[in-house]
């Protein structure tokens, strides 16, 4: 990849940092809602699921397929991409299985209106389950942002104009990702600082990915590595969307609030991906 000076690397790094910090803006948007309004939460969780479902199928899994096909051809390449996708499912399933039942939303997340406000234990389990949604989402988005940061950094080193365009597009779709992390944590805990830091941390995976990727992974970042990475990440994000975000959205709202949020999230992500291509 050649030798680069600090003067060349610093602007590329700042672009990557800018894209990652957009998750913090998403967290601030989460705080504009009506705090404990359950319908707002339902729409927000549906929105988050829409973002993750759309970007997984329309972008991330496609990237995995492209990388594998370039290495192995159409049939074998697409088969490997599908296998990587379901490996991501398996990883999520294993993680979900080792979480104790008392903080597993399938066992402890009751309908909010049905919870006895005097039952401190039930309230705590309820809030822990919702907070767990935010933590899982933060992990998935951090994994997703890691290779994104590397891609943005390397693109900017190669062509600053292209790097700026990529960074802007990534920043746009990092905003709803920050919302996806902060909203459930904030609603569960009422703690703006914690929700903000979770969202910020998931975004900071971008500059971390840039540095680590450039220093350690660049020689290994071929089609095979990219194919596995993107396939697994797509599987993880789809699992979280259907197993965590959508069930939680239905709990806090109804069919209409959930599907409205899903459609809005998909629309925003679709527009951001179009801008990514400009």
NORRACOR-V638087 format. One line per field, one symbol per residue. ss: DSSP state (A for helix, B for strand, O for the rest). Layout:
ss->???
//
This chain:
ss->OOOOOAAAAAAAAAAAAAAAAAAAAAAAAAAOOOOOOAAAAAAAAAAAAAAAAAAAAAAAAAAAAAAAAAAAOAAAAAAAAAAAAAAAAAAAAAAAAAOOAAAOAAAAOOOAAAOOOOOAAAAAAAAAAAAAAAAAAAAAAAAAAAAAAAAAAAAAAAOAAAAAAAAAAAAAAAAAAAAAAAAAAAAAAOOAAAAAAAAAAAAAAAAAAAAAAAAAAAAAOOAAAAAAAAAAAAAAAAAAAAAAAAAAAAAAOOAAAAAAAAAAAAAAAAAAAAAAOO
//
